[in-house]
Amino acid sequence: MKKRFLILSLIFTMAMTQVVPVAAAREDDVQAEKAETQSKLSAAESKESELEDQKTALLNEINSIDQNLVQVMAQIDILNGEITDKESAIDKTKDDLAVAEANRDKQYEDMKKRIQYLYENGGTNAWAQMLLESDSITGLLSKAEYTEKMYDYDRDELKKMKETVQEVTDLGNQLAQEKAELEEMKQAQEQQQASLQSALDEKKATASDYETQIANVRAQADEYRSLIEQQNAELQKIQEEKARQAEEAKKAEEARKAQEKAAQEAAQQQAQEDAEEENSSQNSTDVSINNGSSNNNTDNDANDDVSDNNNNAGDTEDNNNVTPPAEEPETPDYNQPETPEYNEPEEDQSSNGGYSATGQAVVDYASQFIGNPYVWGGTSLTNGADCSGFVQSVFAHFGYSLPRVSDDQAGAGRGISYSESRAGDIIVYSGHVAILTGDGGIVHASNSAPYPQGGIKYSSNALYRPYIAVRRIVE
């Protein structure tokens, strides 16, 4: 009976110990799947962060282009206003020219009438007649002086009228040329506006594509997070199942020990009853002694068996009561906010890098290229440059690093008033820049018309249009 209980206990123990490896194997599989999913999630989050950085950089470019576009549009508006003013000045000059020509013609007609009158009333004999009709020498001289003054007056007035007509004509030509320059500048600004608008549209389309990519990556990351939650839930169930199985194994072990104890007690009771029955059947002292000795041996054997069984039970209990520690579910990694980069302040671009020059030397050097073509966006003093490229290249020859566009050149060097200006200073207009020559004029890359209407040329009036700033580069 004792052996039957031992066999049943061993079978039950073996059945329980086979459940634990199955659960442990599944837990290992889920842990591996979770690690793979976590790796995919980290890659998706890294990709999302990378796309966000690229999108941010692109948006910064869009903002920069947008600001440049606004500046160009503002310059176009200013140029439109200046062109309108020039047109008004040209119209006024035309009116002044018409008045001057009319006065000239009237003066000329009056002079012809006086000459005709003298001719019709004696021609060259009029002088002799005037001498004969004079009462005295004083009267004669007065008439001669009057006649001479009249001729001088006519000649002077006619000369003045011709000069006035010429001045008005020259002014009209100058205004027309200045208007042409403004229209060229406007055309260049409109080309730049179209280029910026095209770049802006392209950047916005790319930004929209980034939005789509980021949305897809986020959706993928959400799927990975959901899968990790499911895997964590499964791991939790496995832990709970392992705990339940351990509890059941513990209870089964306790039941087995109780059964073993009951079996041992029953065996001892049975052995005691057998011994008592055997003792009562002995009638002789020798037989009783032998039976007593036999009983003692039987008791010792029984006690040895019980002791062995108890030891084996203790070993089984020690083996089955060991419960592996439950593994804690991994905590998902969270992205830490990135520390913003520190941008070093830009250095002043107008430094001369150790070179020395004079303003007049700058003007002399720049004047060498008068007659060369104007090319929008160009920086070549020989093959063509625009206004800011011309100024930048001239000063670069002397070691001065100036910004590329005229708006930025308005902040180069040191600001001064026009009355303080001298040769070699730069004067910045809306959308244009030139080098002051010191005699009230400028040398600049004007417009794309052939020289002398356009190209790199000298203009005598630096104040032909409103200016924004005067800057001194060469101290």
C-alpha positions, 0 to 999 in steps of 0.5 A: 500500500505504501508503494502504491502511494509513492508511485501516485505521488511521483506521477503527479509530480512529473505531470506538474513539472512538465507544464512549467517548461512549456510556459517558460518556452512561450514566455521566451518566444513572446519576449523575443517577439517583443524585443523585435517589435521594440526595435522596429518601434525605435527605428520608426521613432528615429525615422519620424524624428529624422523626417521632423528635422528635415521638415523643420529645416524645409519650413525654415527655408520656406520662411526665408524664401517667403521673406525674400519674396516679400522684400522683392515685392516691396521693392517692385512697389517702390520701383513702380512708384519711382517709375510713376514719378519719373513719368510725371517728371518726363511729362512736365519736361515735355510741357516745359520743352513745348513752352521753351520752343514756343518762346524761342519761336516767338522770339525768332518771329519777333526778330524777323519782323523787326528785321523785315520792318527795317528792310521794308523801310529802306534796308541799308538806306535806313541808316542814312535816312536815320542820320539825316532825320536826326536833329542833333548828334545826340539824337543820332547816337541815341537812335544808333545805340537803341538800334544796336541794343535791339539787335543785341537783345534779339540775339541774346534772347534767341541764344537763351531760348536755344539754350533753354530748349537744349537744357529741357531736351537734355533733361528729358533724355536724362529722365527717359534714361533713368526711367529705362533703368528703373524699368530694367530694375523692375524687370530684374526684380520681377524675374527674381520674384518669379524664381522665388515663387517657383522655389517656394511652390516646390518647397511647399510641395516637398513639405506636403510630401514630408507630412505624408511620410511622417503620418505613415511613420506615425501610423506604423509606430502606433501599430508597433506600440499596440503590438507591444501592449498586446505582447505585454498583456500576454507576458502578464498572462503567462506570469499569472499562469506560472504563478497559478501553476506554482500555487497548484503545485504547492497545494499538490505537494502538500496533499501528497505529503499528507497522503504519505503521512497518512500511509505511513501512519497506517503502516505503523498502525498495521505493524503494531497490530501485527506485533500485538497479535503475534505476542499474544499467540506465544505461550513459552518464554523462549518463544516470547523472547524470540518473538520479542526479538523478531518484533524488535527487528520488525519495528526497526525495519519499519522505522527505517522504511518510514525514515527513508520515505520521510527523507525522500519526501523532503527531497521532493518537496525541496525540488517542487517548491522552487518557483522561478521569479516573475520577469517584469515587463519592459518599459517602452523607451521614450524619446528625450527632447533634443538639446537645441543647437547653439549657433555662433553669431556671424562675423561682420562680412565687411572686414577687409582681412588686413588689406589697405586701400583708399576710396579713390583707388576703389573708384579708379579700379571700378571705372576700368570696367565701364562699358562692360555688360550688365548680367543679372545675377552675375559677378564678373567685372569683364563678362557681366555683373549685376549691381550688387555683384559689381560692388561685391567684386570691386571691393573683393579686389581690395580684400573686402568681403561684402554680402551678395545682395544690395539689401544686405550690403545696406548693412555693410561697413559703417553708416554715414550721411550723404553729406559726409560721403566721399569717393569709394563709399557705396550708396544703396537704393531700393533694389540697387547699389552703386559706388560714389565717385566723389564728384556727385556721380556714381559708377554702377552696373545699371541695366541690360541695355547696351552701353552707354544706356546700360551696362557698367557705366558712370552716371553724373547724378547720384541722387537721381532717385531716393536712396536708402543708405550710404555706407563707408567700407574703406576707412 
